[in-house]
Amino acid sequence: MSLALHAEWTKLRTVAGPLWLLLGTVAATTALGAGATAVVHCTADGCGGDTTKVSLMGVYLGQALVAILAVLIISGEYSSGMIRTTLTAVPRRAVLFAAKAATLVGVVAVGGTAAVLGSVLAGRLILPDAGDRALSLSDGTTLRAVFGTVLYLILIGLLSLGVATAVRDSATSIGVVLGLLYIVPIVSQAVSAPRWQHLLEKIAPMSAGLAIQATTHLDSLPISPWAGLGVTAGWAAAGLLVGGVLLGRRDA
């Protein structure tokens, strides 16, 4: 396993694409979060609303870059034919898949943490009068939102890896993942029946998972924060299971 991990880390760090995608994740997440925070109107009584969630809004964009990074980790090898060399070096496919997943978790955890903390710091600087508690990691709900958002990005990466392993084509895999993330919430808003709209919001990987960012008015959420992240974890587990099974059964 250690040799497989070393090989995956070597492949990841010697290619420029993953680094740029990680840097893009940090930049896009922080910039969009700062832009959203900048338009918040504050008064002497405070800024109102959920300032933590607003400062973390950049994740809506940053997650797309994480998904693309995860897809390219495996689909890039299929498109170039390098997957045959990889499977020759690591014939135990379960070990190979676990090594790719572990490497992905590590890099997304680092990049996601930088992006999320950068967003919160930008929010603190832009809204200095929002109150220390509103955007402080010493506050339990804010800490939960920050930690949960990093976990969310990791889960999106794992879901994307599973989809890409099953599909094997980069463009199709990216389309499937981004469709799950962005199209399902749009469909839920277009549904006129409140019951079905509520259900879609509870089972969609993005709308459910990003409930973890909410720090106010929790009773009005379609699903509780940790339960919502659990839904995203279920999507990631399903994607990894399907991808892992197909990787083991199909030819390279």
DANOR-V282337 format. One record per pair of residues at least 12 apart in sequence whose C-alpha atoms are under 6 Angstrom apart, sorted by the first residue. I is the first residue (numbers start at 0). J is the second residue. If there is no record, write none. Layout:
# DANOR-V282337
I_J, I_J
This chain:
# DANOR-V282337
3_98, 4_98, 17_68, 20_64, 21_110, 24_61, 24_64, 25_114, 27_61, 28_57, 28_58, 28_61, 28_114, 29_114, 29_117, 29_118, 31_57, 32_54, 32_55, 32_56, 32_57, 32_118, 33_121, 36_54, 45_129, 46_129, 49_215, 51_134, 52_212, 52_213, 54_118, 54_119, 54_122, 55_118, 65_156, 66_156, 66_159, 69_156, 69_159, 69_160, 70_159, 70_160, 70_163, 74_163, 74_167, 74_168, 74_169, 104_153, 107_153, 111_149, 112_149, 140_214, 144_211, 144_212, 147_211, 154_235, 157_235, 158_235, 158_238, 161_238, 161_239, 161_242, 162_238, 164_242, 165_242, 180_205, 187_199, 201_222, 204_231, 207_227, 208_227, 208_228, 208_231, 210_224, 210_227, 211_224
